Amino acid sequence: MKLVGADVYFWSSGMPDVPKQIGPFVLQFISNRGTRVVQPIAPNAEFSDWWCCRYRADREVSHADVHALLETLSQKHVWTQVQKLFEINGANAYSEPY
């Protein structure tokens, strides 16, 4: 089992403006209620106040790396939950949004 990233959930009234890269992690997408959200947002789109930002590295990372990711995000954002992302035998052990 290899740790490769984290889904970080934010409580925010609008799409969070998060960094595109933090350490070994690159922001892959932002989703809301399981659906990827792309910029620019449609003017009449309705979203909940709970957003998910997927940060993934192109190599194995440590639990300390995930902690550093959260420390950086905590400086400007309120995160509510984190789900670590693992690969098992080269296959993703996590789901993809729609």
C-alpha positions in Angstrom: 0.0 0.0 0.0 1.4 3.4 -1.1 0.2 6.8 0.1 0.0 9.1 -2.9 -2.3 12.0 -1.9 -5.3 13.4 0.0 -8.8 14.6 -0.5 -9.2 17.7 1.7 -12.7 18.8 2.4 -13.4 22.5 3.0 -16.4 24.4 4.5 -16.7 27.5 2.3 -19.6 29.6 1.0 -17.9 29.6 -2.5 -15.4 27.5 -4.3 -12.1 27.8 -2.2 -9.2 29.5 -3.8 -6.5 27.0 -2.9 -2.9 26.7 -4.1 -2.3 24.6 -7.3 0.7 23.0 -5.7 2.0 22.4 -2.2 5.2 20.5 -1.8 5.0 17.2 -3.7 1.2 17.6 -4.1 -0.6 19.0 -7.2 -4.3 20.0 -7.1 -6.0 17.6 -9.5 -9.5 19.0 -9.2 -12.2 20.5 -7.0 -15.5 18.8 -6.6 -18.8 19.5 -4.9 -21.3 16.8 -4.0 -19.3 14.3 -6.1 -19.1 16.3 -9.3 -16.0 18.0 -10.6 -16.3 21.8 -10.7 -14.4 23.6 -13.4 -13.6 27.3 -13.8 -15.4 29.4 -14.7 -18.4 28.3 -12.7 -21.8 28.4 -14.5 -23.7 31.5 -13.2 -26.8 29.6 -12.1 -25.0 26.6 -10.6 -26.0 25.6 -7.1 -23.4 24.1 -4.7 -23.3 23.0 -1.2 -20.9 24.7 1.2 -18.7 21.6 1.4 -16.0 21.3 -1.2 -13.4 18.6 -1.9 -9.9 19.4 -3.2 -7.9 16.4 -4.4 -4.2 16.8 -4.0 -2.0 14.0 -5.5 1.7 13.5 -5.8 3.5 11.6 -8.6 5.4 9.6 -6.0 4.9 8.0 -2.7 4.5 10.5 0.1 4.7 10.3 3.9 2.1 11.0 6.5 4.2 14.0 7.5 3.9 15.3 3.9 0.1 15.1 4.3 0.4 16.9 7.6 2.5 19.7 6.0 -0.2 20.0 3.2 -2.9 20.5 5.9 -0.7 23.0 7.8 -0.3 25.1 4.6 -4.0 25.0 3.8 -4.9 25.8 7.4 -3.3 29.2 7.0 -6.1 30.6 4.9 -8.9 27.9 4.8 -11.1 25.9 7.2 -10.8 22.2 6.3 -13.2 19.8 7.9 -12.0 16.4 6.9 -9.2 14.7 5.1 -9.1 11.3 3.4 -5.7 9.9 2.5 -5.4 8.4 -0.9 -3.6 5.0 -1.4 -2.6 2.8 -4.2 -2.5 -1.0 -3.8 -0.4 -3.0 -6.2 -0.4 0.0 -8.6 -4.2 0.5 -8.6 -6.1 3.4 -7.1 -7.8 2.4 -3.8 -10.0 5.4 -4.0 -12.9 6.5 -6.2 -13.1 9.2 -8.8 -15.8 11.9 -8.9 -18.2 12.2 -11.9 
